Amino acid sequence: MAEALSKTPMRTRAVVFALWSAEELGLVGSAEFASKPPLPIDQIDAYINFDMVGRMQENKLAAQATGTSPSWPSILERANVAAGFDLTLQEDPYQPTDVASFNGVAVPSLSFTTGAHADYHKPSDTADKIDYADLDRVADFATAIVRRLMDTEPPQFAKVEQSQQSASRTGVRVFTGTVPDYTSNAKGLLLGGVVGGGPAEQAGLQKGDVIVEIAGQSIANIYDYTYALELLKIGEAVKVVYERAGTRHETTLTPGARK
């Protein structure tokens, strides 16, 4: 992206590239930037974030935080004509990723992800498993969006009200071994996979299952699920209701401790 944009005339605004440290420890790098910006924060017209875009699955790409500006849906739709992704738009900017730092200082933001996978946060997430061709497609897609932002009026910021569920996504310590499909709009939690040997696999859950209830809590989306996780206790079995190929099933899952 930097190489491509370096060849683009800067007619109305410039582009800054930044790499953040300590995201997993609490968005430390991006929060420091937002609180003590090296350039005035009101001169930052938009922020584009990338968090896990190298493991494309079934051509699915999620654009998160689209609610931070009414301009985002049309900009994304136009850029996707050429890109051709199975694109999911998610309005919520209160994600556990660096986009939250910029939403907090009223900068219109987008965050791209291809979602979690079975190697998430494991040493097995090695470079040979990156889908480089689709990673290039994500970069080209984002480059087209940035070029458009360079030549148009800046997007206007819109505040998205934070729900109780999204506010509760931090601090979850139980481990279920589920790999959510963050790009899905399914009613419930669609599993993009399960961690080998983890509680979900031991409970018989599989990729493609849709969790609709856990520990008596109805699950309509990823936020309901992460909110429900806070009610679970390590080592205490809970009932999980899920759908597989349109048929409803029940199982028992015993959460472990997140390492």
Buried (B, 14 or more C-beta within 10 A) or exposed (E): BEEBBEEEEEEEBEBEEEEBEEBEEEBBBBBBBBEEBEEEBEEBBBBBBBBBBBBBBEBBBBBBBBBBBEBBBEBBEEBBEEBEBEBBBBBBBBBBBBBBBBBBBBBBBBBBBBBBBBBBEEEEBEEEEBBEEBBEBBBBBBBBBBBEBBEEEBBEBBEBEEEEBBEBBEEBEBBBBBBBBBBBEBEBBBBBBBBEEBBBBBBBBEEEBBBBBBBEBEBEBBBBBBBBBBEBEEEEBBEBBBBBEEEEEEBEBBBBEEE
